[in-house]
Amino acid sequence: MKFDNKNVLLVLQVGTLGGAERQALGLGKFLVNNKNCNVDILFVVSNNRTKEFNDFFNTTGIKNVFYFGFPHVVLRRELSIKNLKRLKWSIQYFLLLKKELNKNKYDVVVPFLNTPSKISYYLYKLLPTVKYTFWHQLGLDFLKKDIYESIAINNMPCIIGNADNCFDIFKNEYVVKNKVFNLLPQYLTLKKENRNSDIIKEKYNINKEDIVFGMIAHFKSFKYHDLALKVFARLAKETEKVHLILLGNKDNDEICLEIYNNLSESIDKMNISDKVTLLSNEDVTDVLNVLDIGILLSLIEGTPNVVMEYMLYALPVISSNHPGCIGLLQDSKFLVNNTEEEVFQAMYKLAANEILRESEGARNAKRIKKYDIETYVNKLETILTNSFE
């Protein structure tokens, strides 16, 4: 299967610019510009879009954005009035999708994350022109284990994950043939842009001579900003001229805001506000241009975009040793367990040794070159060809 001249529907949850959404928009842009595709988007959870999402979207050439209300595509294994209502709602939703989308004659439906994947299976069955789709498992996502999901997963010709551990969730919950699993790490969505680091440091009140650590990640419970902060506070007592940036988006939801506020309170209590810059909804490229060391500590990951971006900027990376991170960083000595001592030792070694920082960064910059959009699309085309033809 080749994407050339195809009508493509991207299925997303919401219009925030997380890793999955950045992958989707970047793919859409490439398909429009390089494959002469007509590309649309279907939102299946909410039609709300952040400024960051819209800024990226406006560069892509993607034509239409659809949203047909919240999808009640859940059917429990129970006999109840509520479940009968769910059946009614889901049938109404499917019929609406078929009515509104059939006229666009999509050839390929590309989902991002599990709820869009479930919807995509039924689009594959409902829309006669759709010949290709797949289940797309990315990072930390969960299964609802309902009847619709079970039907979709057990009949989907192709499941794609961006790291080996993405398949564990299926193997634990469903009996799925091994041949449908396909490993496809995502591509690097960001283009490197060199900016004046002195100006940016002045903007964020960072001393020019400081060694700057940074963790760029959503303020979510499975991202360990608090661990990075706690270990950095210990480092700052032992090492002069270090600084930490924590960047996320507090406005995604109430949980993000709560985590952001808790971090702010912790910084004040630790009396390190002059050593830590807590940012929300700031320019990622600005932050990448002032970092000396990238950090990602978390409960679980697929193949994290931010680690790829650290590598693009030739940074040494301290990362939790998840399979997707190992796939990127390979034999790095700075893949760590999420313990204070291991993280501290990694921070201390890199802060103390400029030559080590440069050598690690150079290796990472070399490794990341193979994660480009052209290679990704070629591999996706091969997987779909082998799965459907």
Secondary structure by P-SEA (a helix, b strand, c coil): ccccccbbbbbbccccccaaaaaaaaaaaaaacccccbbbbbbcccccccaaaaaaaaaccccbbbbcccccccccccccaaaaaaaaaaaaaaaaaaaacccccccbbbbcccaaaaaaaaaaaccccccbbbbbbcccccccccaaaaaaaacccbbbbcccccaaaaaaccccccccbbbbbbccccccccccaaaaaaaaccccccbbbbbbccccccccaaaaaaaaaaaaacccbbbbbbbbbccccaaaaaaaaaaaaaaaaacccccbbbbccccaaaaaaaccbbbbbcccccccaaaaaaaaacccccccccaaaaaacccccccccccaaaaaaaaaaaaacaaaaaaaaaaaaaaaccccaaaaaaaaaaaaaaacc
